[in-house]
Amino acid sequence: TLSSLVPLLVASASAALVSNLLMGSEILFKVSLTEFFELSDVPFYILLGLLCGSISVYFIKVYWLITERFEAMKSRRNRLITGGILLGAIIFLIPPIYGEGYETIYAFLHNDYEKIFQGSPLFEYRSNIYIVLILLAVMLLIKVIATTITFSAGGVGGIFAPSLFIGATAGFIFSKSLAVFHLADVSIMNFTLMGMCGLMAGVLHAPLTAIFLIAEITSGYELFMPLLITSTFSFITSRYFTGHSIYTLQLAKRGELITHDKDQAVLTLMSLDTEVERNFLPVKRDTTLGELVKVVAKSTRNIFPVLDEEGGLEGIVLLDNIREIMFNPELYDDVVVENLMVIPPTVVASTDTMDSVMQKFKITNVWNLPVVDNGKYVGFVSKSKLFNA
């Protein structure tokens, strides 16, 4: 929002001044651009953007898949042991995956890929460029897994450095492949930088952040146009397949994500428990039609929950379904509720998010849904009341 812009600018300026005072004006990746933006490279920047977007989708999907597997382990000790063993095996085979990876990124920027395999069992393959490209692609995919295992096992880390590492690897593989297969002669350094930008735009769903971040940490504003192209196509691709970024997906799953959609924000802030209506008169399965008519006469609602002895919901009786027979006294003793009740299309729980409740209303196309907690009937939630709220 506009009101947050001023404090954001103050915070950024303060951080930059203090950082400059303590550490000087050194940038993260000191590179000297020797090749600048070429119009003929635009199709390749678009392709790189699509590639980065696809890798971003892979990153987000794998992140949540592995996270869910580790969350299923109730013991923190088991998570630590499992994560430690897996990470140990990965790092032994592919040492560059260990740590932040800034040295590896620097090697990619200067086309010094042989340095990456030093100390690795794969060092002997460094002279075969085809094997190198395959190994780098495998390293890219494994880095995502290693990053997620670190988080899931209880380690502390961030998305920033892994995104730069994976993006730089993707950009290097893409540009090097173009040269190896004689498809185009493009700048390795520029496309490595574009890969870093594209991955951040796709994973974080923040294309402007990616553009300015890469431009700032490399002092490379001369490449603003290709940064814009790559990040845009990566963002569009990632957004198409994953509606939320890696940061906001967890909030969205819990129904706690505040968005610029005002209706969605209102739903997020509402609590279902306060919207449950409890003034529905219950009946039992063996209640006769005559007894049901007496209940209807006392009720102000047109739905009657059918409960068992423990208070569990067995079905519902709709007033519309009995309207034709309720004034026929001859049927009062012969017809019972069991013959009149219907099973509700679905139920909701008091702990459900408002977003999921509205989805159930949309799918079932009904106006009232029963609320059941731990097998016990609680009440009904009305779509019209939610709209009013």
C-alpha positions as CSV (number, residue, x, y, z in Angstrom):
1,T,0.0,0.0,0.0
2,L,1.0,3.6,-0.6
3,S,1.1,4.3,3.2
4,S,3.8,1.7,3.7
5,L,6.1,3.2,1.1
6,V,7.6,5.9,3.3
7,P,8.6,3.6,6.2
8,L,10.0,1.1,3.6
9,L,12.1,3.8,2.0
10,V,13.4,4.9,5.5
11,A,14.2,1.4,6.4
12,S,16.1,0.7,3.2
13,A,18.0,4.0,3.3
14,S,19.0,3.4,7.0
15,A,20.1,-0.1,6.2
16,A,22.2,1.0,3.2
17,L,23.9,3.8,5.1
18,V,24.8,1.6,8.1
19,S,26.0,-1.2,5.8
20,N,28.1,1.2,3.8
21,L,29.5,2.7,7.0
22,L,30.6,-0.7,8.4
23,M,31.5,-2.6,5.2
24,G,32.2,-0.1,2.6
25,S,30.6,0.0,-0.9
26,E,31.6,-3.5,-2.0
27,I,28.9,-5.3,-4.0
28,L,28.1,-8.9,-3.7
29,F,29.2,-10.0,-7.2
30,K,31.8,-7.8,-8.7
31,V,31.5,-8.2,-12.4
32,S,32.6,-6.1,-15.3
33,L,30.1,-6.3,-18.2
34,T,31.9,-6.6,-21.5
35,E,28.9,-7.4,-23.6
36,F,25.7,-5.4,-23.5
37,F,22.1,-5.9,-24.6
38,E,21.7,-7.1,-28.2
39,L,18.3,-7.0,-29.9
40,S,19.0,-10.3,-31.6
41,D,19.2,-12.0,-28.2
42,V,15.6,-11.2,-27.2
43,P,14.1,-14.6,-28.2
44,F,16.8,-16.3,-26.1
45,Y,15.9,-14.1,-23.1
46,I,12.3,-15.1,-23.5
47,L,13.2,-18.8,-23.7
48,L,15.4,-18.4,-20.6
49,G,12.4,-16.8,-18.8
50,L,10.2,-19.7,-19.7
51,L,12.9,-22.1,-18.5
52,C,13.3,-20.3,-15.2
53,G,9.6,-20.2,-14.7
54,S,9.4,-23.9,-15.2
55,I,12.2,-24.5,-12.7
56,S,10.5,-22.2,-10.3
57,V,7.4,-24.4,-10.5
58,Y,9.5,-27.4,-9.8
59,F,11.1,-25.6,-6.9
60,I,7.8,-24.7,-5.3
61,K,6.2,-28.2,-5.9
62,V,9.2,-30.1,-4.6
63,Y,9.5,-27.7,-1.6
64,W,6.0,-28.5,-0.4
65,L,6.1,-32.2,-1.3
66,I,9.2,-32.8,0.9
67,T,8.0,-30.4,3.6
68,E,4.8,-32.5,3.9
69,R,6.8,-35.7,4.2
70,F,9.0,-34.3,7.0
71,E,5.9,-32.8,8.8
72,A,4.5,-36.4,8.9
73,M,7.4,-37.4,11.1
74,K,6.2,-36.6,14.6
75,S,9.7,-37.0,16.2
76,R,12.1,-34.0,15.7
77,R,14.9,-36.4,16.3
78,N,13.9,-38.6,13.3
79,R,13.6,-35.5,11.1
80,L,17.2,-34.4,12.1
81,I,18.6,-37.9,11.5
82,T,16.9,-38.4,8.2
83,G,17.8,-34.9,7.0
84,G,21.4,-35.3,8.1
85,I,21.9,-38.6,6.3
86,L,20.3,-37.3,3.1
87,L,22.2,-34.0,3.1
88,G,25.5,-35.8,3.9
89,A,25.1,-38.2,0.9
90,I,24.1,-35.3,-1.4
91,I,27.0,-33.1,-0.4
92,F,29.5,-36.0,-0.6
93,L,28.6,-36.6,-4.2
94,I,28.1,-32.9,-5.2
95,P,30.2,-30.6,-3.0
96,P,29.2,-27.3,-4.7
97,I,25.7,-27.8,-3.2
98,Y,27.1,-27.2,0.3
99,G,26.7,-23.6,1.7
100,E,25.4,-20.5,0.1
101,G,27.0,-21.2,-3.2
102,Y,28.3,-17.7,-3.9
103,E,31.7,-19.0,-5.1
104,T,30.0,-21.3,-7.5
105,I,27.9,-18.4,-8.9
106,Y,31.1,-16.4,-9.3
107,A,32.6,-19.3,-11.2
108,F,29.6,-19.4,-13.5
109,L,29.8,-15.7,-14.1
110,H,33.4,-16.0,-15.3
111,N,32.8,-19.3,-17.3
112,D,35.2,-21.2,-14.9
113,Y,33.0,-24.3,-14.6
114,E,35.9,-26.7,-14.0
115,K,36.6,-25.1,-10.6
116,I,33.1,-26.2,-9.5
117,F,34.1,-29.9,-9.6
118,Q,37.3,-29.6,-7.5
119,G,37.2,-32.0,-4.6
120,S,34.3,-33.9,-6.1
121,P,34.2,-37.6,-7.3
122,L,33.1,-36.2,-10.6
123,F,36.2,-34.1,-11.1
124,E,37.5,-36.5,-13.8
125,Y,34.6,-35.6,-16.1
126,R,35.3,-31.8,-16.1
127,S,36.9,-31.8,-19.6
128,N,33.8,-33.4,-21.3
129,I,31.4,-30.4,-21.8
130,Y,28.4,-32.7,-22.6
131,I,28.8,-34.6,-19.3
132,V,29.4,-31.3,-17.5
133,L,26.1,-29.9,-18.8
134,I,24.3,-33.0,-17.6
135,L,25.9,-33.0,-14.2
136,L,25.1,-29.3,-13.8
137,A,21.5,-30.0,-14.7
138,V,21.4,-32.7,-12.1
139,M,23.1,-30.4,-9.5
140,L,20.4,-27.8,-10.2
141,L,17.6,-30.3,-9.5
142,I,19.3,-31.7,-6.4
143,K,20.0,-28.2,-5.0
144,V,16.2,-27.7,-4.7
145,I,15.9,-31.0,-2.8
146,A,18.9,-30.2,-0.5
147,T,17.5,-26.7,0.3
148,T,14.1,-28.2,1.2
149,I,15.6,-31.0,3.3
150,T,17.6,-28.4,5.2
151,F,14.4,-26.4,6.2
152,S,12.3,-29.5,6.8
153,A,14.9,-31.2,9.0
154,G,15.1,-28.1,11.3
155,G,17.9,-26.2,9.7
156,V,18.0,-22.4,9.3
157,G,18.3,-21.0,5.9
158,G,16.7,-18.8,3.3
159,I,15.3,-18.8,-0.2
160,F,17.5,-16.0,-1.5
161,A,20.8,-17.7,-1.9
162,P,19.5,-21.0,-3.2
163,S,17.4,-19.0,-5.8
164,L,20.5,-17.2,-7.0
165,F,22.5,-20.5,-7.1
166,I,19.8,-22.3,-9.1
167,G,19.2,-19.4,-11.4
168,A,22.9,-18.9,-12.1
169,T,23.2,-22.6,-12.9
170,A,20.1,-22.5,-15.2
171,G,21.4,-19.4,-17.0
172,F,24.9,-20.9,-17.4
173,I,23.5,-24.3,-18.7
174,F,21.2,-22.4,-21.2
175,S,23.9,-20.1,-22.6
176,K,26.6,-22.8,-22.7
177,S,24.3,-25.2,-24.5
178,L,23.5,-22.6,-27.1
179,A,27.3,-22.3,-27.8
180,V,28.1,-26.0,-27.6
181,F,25.3,-26.9,-30.1
182,H,26.2,-23.9,-32.3
183,L,22.7,-22.4,-32.0
184,A,23.9,-18.9,-30.9
185,D,26.9,-17.1,-29.6
186,V,25.6,-15.3,-26.4
187,S,27.3,-13.9,-23.3
188,I,27.7,-16.5,-20.6
189,M,27.9,-13.8,-17.9
190,N,24.8,-11.9,-19.0
191,F,22.7,-15.1,-19.3
192,T,23.9,-16.3,-15.9
193,L,22.8,-13.0,-14.4
194,M,19.4,-13.3,-16.3
195,G,19.0,-16.8,-14.8
196,M,19.4,-15.5,-11.3
197,C,16.8,-12.8,-12.0
198,G,14.4,-15.2,-13.6
199,L,14.5,-17.7,-10.8
200,M,13.9,-15.1,-8.1
201,A,11.0,-13.7,-10.1
202,G,9.5,-17.2,-10.5
203,V,10.0,-18.5,-7.0
204,L,9.1,-15.3,-5.1
205,H,6.5,-14.1,-7.5
206,A,8.2,-10.7,-7.3
207,P,9.6,-9.7,-10.7
208,L,10.4,-6.1,-9.7
209,T,12.3,-7.3,-6.7
210,A,14.3,-9.7,-8.9
211,I,15.1,-7.0,-11.5
212,F,16.4,-4.4,-9.1
213,L,18.1,-6.9,-6.8
214,I,20.2,-8.4,-9.5
215,A,20.9,-4.9,-10.9
216,E,22.0,-3.6,-7.5
217,I,24.1,-6.6,-6.4
218,T,26.0,-6.7,-9.7
219,S,25.9,-3.0,-10.5
220,G,24.5,-4.0,-13.8
221,Y,21.8,-1.5,-14.8
222,E,23.1,-1.7,-18.4
223,L,21.1,-5.0,-18.6
224,F,17.8,-3.6,-17.4
225,M,15.9,-4.5,-20.5
226,P,16.9,-8.2,-20.6
227,L,16.3,-8.4,-16.8
228,L,12.8,-7.1,-17.5
229,I,12.1,-9.6,-20.3
230,T,13.4,-12.7,-18.4
231,S,11.8,-11.9,-15.1
232,T,8.4,-11.1,-16.7
233,F,8.2,-14.4,-18.7
234,S,9.5,-16.4,-15.7
235,F,6.9,-14.8,-13.4
236,I,4.0,-15.4,-15.9
237,T,5.0,-19.0,-16.3
238,S,5.3,-19.7,-12.5
239,R,2.1,-17.8,-11.7
240,Y,0.2,-19.8,-14.3
241,F,1.0,-23.1,-12.7
242,T,1.4,-22.0,-9.0
243,G,-1.1,-19.4,-7.8
244,H,1.1,-18.4,-4.8
245,S,4.8,-17.9,-4.2
246,I,6.9,-20.1,-1.9
247,Y,6.5,-17.6,0.9
248,T,2.7,-17.1,0.6
249,L,1.6,-20.6,-0.2
250,Q,1.7,-21.7,3.4
251,L,-0.4,-18.7,4.5
252,A,-2.8,-19.4,1.7
253,K,-3.2,-23.0,2.7
254,R,-4.1,-21.9,6.2
255,G,-6.5,-19.3,4.9
256,E,-4.4,-16.4,6.5
257,L,-3.2,-14.7,3.3
258,I,-4.3,-11.0,3.1
259,T,-4.6,-10.0,-0.5
260,H,-5.5,-6.9,-2.4
261,D,-8.9,-8.6,-3.2
262,K,-11.1,-7.0,-0.5
263,D,-13.7,-9.8,-0.5
264,Q,-11.0,-12.4,-0.1
265,A,-9.4,-10.3,2.7
266,V,-12.7,-10.1,4.6
267,L,-13.2,-13.9,4.3
268,T,-9.7,-14.4,5.7
269,L,-10.4,-12.3,8.7
270,M,-13.8,-13.9,9.5
271,S,-14.1,-16.8,12.0
272,L,-16.6,-19.5,11.1
273,D,-17.3,-20.3,14.7
274,T,-19.0,-17.0,15.2
275,E,-21.2,-17.5,12.2
276,V,-22.7,-20.9,13.1
277,E,-26.5,-20.8,13.6
278,R,-27.8,-23.1,16.3
279,N,-31.5,-22.5,16.4
280,F,-32.4,-25.6,14.3
281,L,-34.8,-28.0,16.1
282,P,-33.4,-31.6,15.9
283,V,-35.5,-34.8,15.3
284,K,-34.7,-38.5,15.5
285,R,-34.7,-41.2,12.8
286,D,-37.8,-42.9,14.3
287,T,-39.8,-39.6,14.7
288,T,-43.2,-40.0,13.0
289,L,-44.6,-37.5,10.5
290,G,-47.2,-36.4,13.1
291,E,-44.5,-35.6,15.7
292,L,-42.4,-33.9,13.0
293,V,-45.4,-31.6,12.1
294,K,-45.5,-30.4,15.7
295,V,-41.8,-29.6,15.6
296,V,-42.3,-27.7,12.3
297,A,-45.0,-25.7,14.0
298,K,-42.6,-24.5,16.7
299,S,-39.6,-23.9,14.4
300,T,-38.7,-20.7,12.5
301,R,-36.4,-22.7,10.2
302,N,-37.0,-24.9,7.2
303,I,-34.3,-27.5,7.9
304,F,-34.4,-30.1,10.6
305,P,-31.2,-32.1,11.6
306,V,-31.7,-35.8,12.2
307,L,-29.5,-36.8,15.2
308,D,-28.6,-40.2,16.8
309,E,-28.4,-40.9,20.5
310,E,-24.9,-39.5,20.7
311,G,-25.7,-36.3,18.9
312,G,-24.2,-37.3,15.6
313,L,-25.7,-36.1,12.4
314,E,-27.5,-38.8,10.4
315,G,-29.2,-36.6,7.8
316,I,-31.5,-33.6,7.4
317,V,-35.2,-33.1,6.6
318,L,-36.1,-30.3,4.3
319,L,-39.4,-28.5,4.7
320,D,-39.8,-28.4,0.9
321,N,-39.7,-32.2,0.8
322,I,-42.5,-32.8,3.2
323,R,-44.8,-29.8,2.3
324,E,-47.1,-32.0,0.2
325,I,-47.7,-34.7,2.8
326,M,-47.5,-32.7,6.1
327,F,-51.2,-31.8,5.9
328,N,-52.4,-35.4,5.4
329,P,-53.3,-36.8,8.8
330,E,-53.7,-40.3,7.4
331,L,-49.9,-40.5,7.0
332,Y,-48.9,-39.1,10.4
333,D,-48.4,-42.6,12.1
334,D,-47.2,-44.5,9.0
335,V,-44.4,-42.2,7.8
336,V,-41.2,-41.7,9.8
337,V,-38.3,-39.3,9.5
338,E,-36.1,-42.1,8.2
339,N,-38.1,-42.2,5.0
340,L,-38.0,-38.4,4.6
341,M,-34.5,-37.5,5.5
342,V,-31.7,-36.8,3.0
343,I,-27.9,-36.9,3.3
344,P,-26.3,-33.4,3.1
345,P,-23.9,-33.1,0.2
346,T,-21.1,-32.2,2.5
347,V,-20.4,-30.9,6.0
348,V,-18.0,-28.3,7.4
349,A,-16.1,-28.0,10.7
350,S,-15.7,-25.0,13.0
351,T,-12.0,-25.1,12.3
352,D,-12.4,-24.9,8.5
353,T,-11.2,-21.7,6.9
354,M,-13.7,-19.4,5.4
355,D,-12.1,-19.8,2.0
356,S,-12.7,-23.6,2.1
357,V,-16.3,-23.1,3.4
358,M,-17.1,-20.8,0.4
359,Q,-15.5,-23.4,-1.9
360,K,-17.9,-26.1,-0.5
361,F,-20.9,-23.8,-1.0
362,K,-19.8,-23.2,-4.6
363,I,-19.3,-26.9,-5.4
364,T,-22.6,-28.1,-3.7
365,N,-24.7,-25.1,-4.8
366,V,-26.7,-25.1,-1.6
367,W,-27.4,-22.3,0.9
368,N,-27.0,-24.1,4.2
369,L,-24.4,-26.6,5.3
370,P,-24.3,-28.5,8.6
371,V,-21.4,-28.0,11.0
372,V,-20.0,-31.1,12.5
373,D,-17.1,-31.2,15.0
374,N,-15.6,-34.6,16.0
375,G,-18.6,-36.4,14.7
376,K,-21.0,-34.2,16.8
377,Y,-23.7,-31.9,15.2
378,V,-23.1,-28.2,16.1
379,G,-25.4,-26.2,13.9
380,F,-25.7,-24.8,10.4
381,V,-23.8,-22.2,8.5
382,S,-25.7,-20.1,6.0
383,K,-24.3,-18.6,2.8
384,S,-26.6,-15.6,3.1
385,K,-25.5,-14.9,6.6
386,L,-21.8,-15.1,5.5
387,F,-22.6,-12.6,2.7
388,N,-24.3,-10.3,5.2
389,A,-21.3,-10.6,7.6
